[in-house]
Amino acid sequence: MKLLIVEDEVKTAEYLHRGLNEQGYTVDVARTGPDGYALALHHDYDVIVLDVMLPEMDGFAVLRAIRTRKQTPVLMLTARDRVDDRVHGLREGADDYLVKPFSFLELVARLQAVTRRGRSQEPTQLRIGDLEIDLLSRKAYRTGSRLDLTAKEFALLALLARREGQILSKTVIAEQVWDMNFDSNTNVVEVAIKRLRAKVDGPHERKLLHTIRGMGYVLEVRDEEEAS
């Protein structure tokens, strides 16, 4: 999941960036209203976390500008617990509102709720052969046994599962999971795939994660002839 945080308080922005990265999210940060608006227009985010009090262009103005072009879910943050502020934000098109100081766990729960509403047509559980993935609880099972995955490994598996049968290049994987431009001298993708394959396929006769030489990787069930 890719998020944009628009927050001018350095400590708050760094705290959210670090915490959400640890939860497996890919996070961009903007410090001003205009920078946040520019990023929101030029990238496809799952959710935007938008502070109300921003320099140069406040959160309400940023939200209005975004809503003329996109319907990306927006969760607004404010230090003012006033009903009229919350009503103002919701009327401008915000999907949810959170008052500072807030619990990090509550923020994550609200982000999950907002994306669930935004992806009402997308299943929350995926099944590929005997592999089961619960996108909400962020857990995966193979033949009923839970896989011990890191946050990035789960993000990688979820990306491949959402695009079951599609070959994903290293460039696409690097951009979607690590939010980085792929450098051919960097083996981060190969290392992550190797570790994920060991956990998903290692003890099982039928393999699900396949390498397509010169093209990338694909997660799919293959019959015996294809597998051979």
Secondary structure as GFF3:
##gff-version 3
##sequence-region A 1 228
A	DSSP	beta_strand	2	6	.	.	.	ID=ss1
A	DSSP	alpha_helix	10	22	.	.	.	ID=ss2
A	DSSP	beta_strand	26	30	.	.	.	ID=ss3
A	DSSP	alpha_helix	33	42	.	.	.	ID=ss4
A	DSSP	beta_strand	47	51	.	.	.	ID=ss5
A	DSSP	alpha_helix	59	67	.	.	.	ID=ss6
A	DSSP	beta_strand	74	78	.	.	.	ID=ss7
A	DSSP	alpha_helix	83	92	.	.	.	ID=ss8
A	DSSP	beta_strand	96	99	.	.	.	ID=ss9
A	DSSP	alpha_helix	104	118	.	.	.	ID=ss10
A	DSSP	beta_strand	125	128	.	.	.	ID=ss11
A	DSSP	beta_strand	131	134	.	.	.	ID=ss12
A	DSSP	beta_strand	139	142	.	.	.	ID=ss13
A	DSSP	beta_strand	145	146	.	.	.	ID=ss14
A	DSSP	alpha_helix	151	162	.	.	.	ID=ss15
A	DSSP	alpha_helix	170	178	.	.	.	ID=ss16
A	DSSP	alpha_helix	188	200	.	.	.	ID=ss17
A	DSSP	beta_strand	209	212	.	.	.	ID=ss18
A	DSSP	beta_strand	216	219	.	.	.	ID=ss19
A	DSSP	alpha_helix	224	227	.	.	.	ID=ss20
###
